[in-house]
């Protein structure tokens, strides 16, 4: 069965940033086509999106419920195959759950839900239906992050002992942040946390993804620096892991002057690896016995499992959108294999990682409420 995977989208209306990124990324490999959507909260905006995206007006719906009901009623050869959920956090759970109940696969923005109970219910529904569920932690799909993961698993730096992740942005440093940021600091839409949910979960997921370790306890300090803001805009979180390793996550959205400074450093018993999102083509290897080495994407030593995530020859930079594209490519390949009755494997983040991130958030909030005491996840 050779055809494109049909995608529906909820969110991503006029002026939205992340929805546009999802659409660009999904198109990169020509395996996915956008066929419908409920992009905005008004009929006028949805009709504007139908014109902008060259979609039939009858396939641009005013609500996600309307879209799911209508698409489920279409012939199998016409209806969408999956839903991309690109809305604020508060709506992830009802949209994703309803999509699963209607028989549609899901790609969902992070954090997965507003709390761990909702995440567990989604995980149970995914297991019950057997449908695919991808959680959009795009940083896990950068080629050099996959290289880092493979090298750690192969023992290239010995036993991981200390893991440090920092993620600093300046976009919320002022009280009058941009319109895109308004809902992120509103507990009605964002949940119990802002900064930790927005970027702290990226750090938590990437640490566990690359090292294979599990965070077991946290000691957290959430801070709100901007007066009048109801949720955190800065956090420092100490970590304990299931192997005895230790770590730190430092995240801030009030780090004036910073653009998107996301770094991960893993220190092992014989060496260390460092990756920076603003220089994503590089992976730095350090040991006590040799000069520092900067490994570049596309070099001769790239691991075989990384090569499918490389799109251009060395020296032709790949970045943010391509990482999103790699998640969509993995998802599309799995879905195509299902349609053809073939076996498949996946490496994209799943609903189970969504449960982990919500448990992490709740432990961080609990620890902060108890003056930073160590709190189990």
C-alpha positions in Angstrom: 0.0 0.0 0.0 2.0 3.0 -1.3 0.5 6.3 -0.3 1.1 9.3 1.9 0.0 9.3 5.5 -2.9 11.7 6.0 -2.5 14.2 8.9 -5.0 16.3 10.7 -4.0 19.1 13.0 -5.5 20.7 16.1 -4.0 24.1 16.9 -1.4 25.9 14.8 -3.7 28.7 13.7 -2.8 32.3 12.5 0.4 33.5 14.2 1.1 30.2 15.9 4.8 29.3 16.1 4.9 25.6 16.9 2.0 24.5 14.7 3.9 26.0 11.7 7.0 24.1 12.7 5.0 20.8 12.9 3.6 21.4 9.4 7.0 22.1 7.9 8.6 19.1 9.6 5.8 16.7 8.6 6.3 17.7 4.9 10.1 17.2 4.8 10.2 13.6 3.6 7.1 13.6 1.4 5.5 10.8 3.4 2.8 12.9 5.1 0.2 15.3 3.8 -2.0 17.6 5.8 -5.7 17.0 4.9 -7.7 18.7 7.6 -7.6 20.7 10.8 -9.2 22.6 13.6 -6.6 25.3 13.7 -8.2 28.1 15.7 -11.0 29.1 18.0 -13.1 31.0 15.5 -14.8 30.1 12.2 -13.2 33.1 10.5 -9.7 32.1 11.5 -10.2 28.5 10.4 -11.4 29.7 7.0 -8.3 31.9 6.7 -6.2 28.8 7.4 -8.0 26.8 4.7 -7.0 29.5 2.2 -3.4 29.8 3.5 -2.9 26.0 3.5 -4.9 25.3 0.3 -7.3 23.0 2.1 -10.9 22.4 1.3 -13.1 24.6 3.5 -15.2 21.5 4.5 -12.1 19.9 5.9 -11.3 22.9 8.2 -13.4 22.5 11.3 -14.4 24.9 14.0 -13.7 22.4 16.9 -11.6 19.3 17.4 -14.7 17.3 18.3 -16.4 18.3 15.0 -13.2 17.3 13.2 -12.9 13.9 14.9 -16.6 13.0 14.4 -16.6 14.1 10.7 -13.3 12.4 9.8 -14.2 9.2 11.5 -17.4 9.2 9.3 -15.4 9.5 6.1 -14.5 6.4 4.0 -11.3 4.7 5.1 -9.5 5.9 1.9 -10.2 9.6 2.6 -10.1 10.2 6.4 -7.1 11.3 8.2 -4.8 8.7 9.7 -3.5 10.6 12.7 -3.9 13.9 14.6 -1.1 16.3 15.6 -2.0 18.1 18.8 -0.2 21.5 18.9 -2.4 23.4 21.4 -1.7 24.8 24.9 -1.1 22.2 27.6 -4.6 22.3 29.1 -6.1 20.8 26.0 -3.6 18.0 25.2 -5.4 15.4 27.3 -9.0 15.8 26.0 -7.9 16.1 22.4 -5.5 13.1 22.5 -8.0 11.0 24.4 -10.8 11.7 22.0 -8.6 11.0 19.0 -7.7 7.6 20.4 -11.3 6.9 21.2 -12.2 7.7 17.6 -9.5 5.3 16.4 -6.8 7.8 15.3 -3.1 7.7 16.0 -1.6 10.7 17.8 1.4 13.0 17.7 1.3 15.3 20.8 3.2 18.3 21.9 4.8 18.2 25.3 4.2 18.3 28.2 1.7 15.5 27.5 -1.1 16.5 30.0 -1.8 18.8 33.0 -1.0 16.0 35.6 0.2 12.5 36.0 -3.2 11.0 36.4 -4.3 12.2 33.0 -1.0 10.9 31.5 -1.6 7.5 33.0 -5.1 7.4 31.6 -3.7 8.2 28.1 -1.1 5.5 28.5 -3.8 3.0 29.4 -5.9 4.1 26.4 -2.9 3.7 24.0 -2.3 0.2 25.4 -6.0 -0.7 25.0 -6.3 0.6 21.4 -2.8 -0.4 20.2 -2.6 2.9 18.4 0.6 4.8 17.8 1.4 7.8 20.1 4.4 10.0 19.6 5.4 12.7 22.1 7.1 15.6 20.4 10.4 15.9 22.3 12.2 17.0 19.2 15.7 17.4 20.8 15.9 13.6 21.2 15.9 13.3 17.3 19.0 15.4 16.6 21.6 13.1 15.0 24.4 14.0 17.5 22.1 13.3 20.4 21.5 9.9 18.9 25.3 9.5 18.5 25.7 10.6 22.2 23.2 8.0 23.3 24.9 5.2 21.3 28.3 6.1 22.6 27.2 6.2 26.2 25.5 2.8 25.8 28.7 1.4 24.2 30.8 2.5 27.2 32.7 5.3 25.5 32.8 7.4 28.7 32.6 4.6 31.2 29.9 4.6 33.9 27.9 7.9 34.0 28.4 9.6 37.3 27.3 13.2 37.0 24.8 14.6 34.5 24.3 18.4 34.1 21.7 20.0 31.8 21.2 23.7 31.5 18.5 25.4 29.4 18.5 29.2 29.5 16.3 31.7 27.6 15.6 35.4 28.0 12.2 35.8 26.4 10.3 36.1 29.7 12.7 38.5 31.3 10.3 41.4 31.1 6.7 41.7 32.4 5.5 42.4 28.9 6.6 39.2 27.1 5.5 38.4 23.6 2.0 37.2 22.9 3.2 33.6 22.3 4.3 33.5 25.9 1.1 34.7 27.6 -0.6 31.3 28.0 2.6 29.6 29.2 2.6 31.6 32.5 -1.1 31.1 33.1 -1.9 28.1 35.3 -5.3 27.8 33.5 -3.5 26.8 30.3 -0.1 25.7 31.4 -0.8 23.7 34.6 1.3 23.6 37.8 4.5 25.0 36.3 5.6 27.2 33.4 9.4 27.2 32.9 9.8 23.6 34.1 6.9 22.4 31.9 8.1 24.3 28.9 11.8 23.6 29.0 12.6 21.6 32.1 10.8 18.6 30.7 13.1 18.8 27.7 16.1 18.5 30.0 14.6 15.7 32.0 13.6 13.7 28.9 16.9 14.2 27.2 18.9 13.1 30.2 16.9 9.8 30.6 16.9 9.3 26.8 20.6 9.6 26.3 21.9 7.9 29.4 19.3 5.2 29.9 19.2 6.2 33.6 16.1 7.0 35.6 15.7 10.0 37.9 14.5 8.7 41.2 14.6 11.8 43.5 14.6 15.5 43.1 15.4 18.5 45.3 13.9 21.5 43.6 13.8 25.3 43.9 11.2 27.0 41.7 11.4 30.8 41.4 9.2 33.5 40.0 11.3 36.6 39.4 8.8 38.7 37.4 6.3 40.4 39.8 2.7 39.4 39.3 3.5 36.2 37.4 1.6 33.2 38.8 4.1 30.4 37.8 7.8 29.8 37.8 10.1 31.4 35.3 13.3 29.9 36.7 14.3 26.6 38.4 17.3 24.7 39.8 16.7 21.0 40.4 19.2 18.5 41.9 18.8 14.9 40.8 19.5 11.3 42.1 19.4 8.4 39.6 18.7 4.7 39.9 22.4 3.8 39.5 23.6 6.2 42.2 24.6 8.9 39.7 23.9 12.5 40.6 22.8 15.5 38.5 21.5 19.0 38.1 18.9 20.6 35.9 19.1 24.4 35.7 16.5 26.2 33.6 15.5 29.8 33.2 13.3 31.8 30.9 14.5 35.1 32.5 18.2 34.7 31.5 18.4 38.1 29.8 20.3 38.0 26.5 20.1 34.2 26.1 18.5 32.9 22.9 18.0 29.1 23.3 21.0 27.9 25.2 20.3 24.2 25.9 23.2 22.1 26.9 23.7 18.5 28.1 26.9 17.3 29.8 27.4 13.6 30.8 30.5 12.9 32.9 31.5 9.2 33.1 34.2 7.3 34.9 36.6 7.5 31.9 35.4 10.5 29.9 32.6 13.0 29.2 30.3 14.1 26.4 28.8 17.5 25.8 26.1 18.7 23.3 24.7 22.1 22.8 21.5 22.9 20.9 22.9 26.1 19.4 25.8 24.1 17.9 23.9 20.9 17.2 26.3 19.5 14.6 29.0 19.0 17.3 29.5 16.5 20.1 32.5 17.1 22.4 34.4 14.1 23.8 36.8 14.8 26.7 39.1 12.4 28.6 42.0 12.9 31.0 44.3 11.0 28.7 43.9 12.7 25.3 43.1 16.1 23.7 39.5 17.2 23.5 37.8 15.9 20.4 34.9 17.6 18.6 32.9 15.0 16.7 30.9 16.4 13.7 27.7 15.2 12.2 28.5 13.1 9.1 32.0 12.1 10.2 33.3 8.6 9.4 32.6 7.3 12.9 28.9 7.9 13.0 27.0 5.0 14.4 24.8 3.0 12.0 21.6 3.7 14.0 22.2 7.4 13.6 22.6 7.5 9.8 18.8 7.3 9.1 18.4 10.6 10.9 21.0 12.4 8.8 19.5 14.3 5.8 22.4 16.3 4.3 26.1 15.7 3.8 28.5 17.0 6.4 28.9 20.7 6.4 25.3 21.4 5.3 23.8 22.3 8.7 20.7 20.5 10.1 18.8 21.7 13.1 15.5 22.4 14.8 13.0 21.7 12.0 14.9 18.6 10.8 14.8 17.2 14.4 11.0 17.6 14.3 11.1 16.0 10.9 13.0 13.0 12.2 10.2 12.3 14.7 7.6 12.6 12.0 9.7 10.4 9.7 10.0 7.7 12.3 6.2 7.9 13.0 5.3 7.8 9.3 7.5 4.8 8.7 5.9 2.9 11.6 2.4 3.8 10.4 3.1 2.8 6.8 4.5 -0.5 8.0 1.3 -1.1 10.0 -0.8 -0.4 7.0 1.2 -2.9 5.0 1.1 -5.5 7.7 4.9 -5.4 8.1 6.9 -5.5 11.3 8.3 -2.2 12.5 10.3 -0.6 15.3 10.3 3.0 16.6 12.6 5.3 18.5 10.4 8.3 19.0 9.3 9.4 22.5 6.1 7.6 23.5 3.2 8.1 25.9 5.3 6.3 28.6 7.8 9.2 28.5 4.9 11.5 28.9 4.0 9.8 32.1 7.6 10.1 33.3 7.6 13.9 32.6 4.4 14.5 34.5 5.7 12.5 37.5 8.9 14.6 37.3 6.9 17.8 37.3 4.8 16.8 40.3 7.8 15.7 42.3 9.5 19.1 41.5 6.4 21.0 42.7 6.1 18.9 45.8 9.8 19.4 46.7 9.6 23.1 46.2 6.5 23.3 48.5 8.5 21.5 51.1 11.5 23.8 51.1 13.5 21.8 48.5 13.6 18.4 50.4 14.5 15.3 48.4 11.3 13.9 46.9 10.8 10.6 45.2 9.4 10.4 41.7 
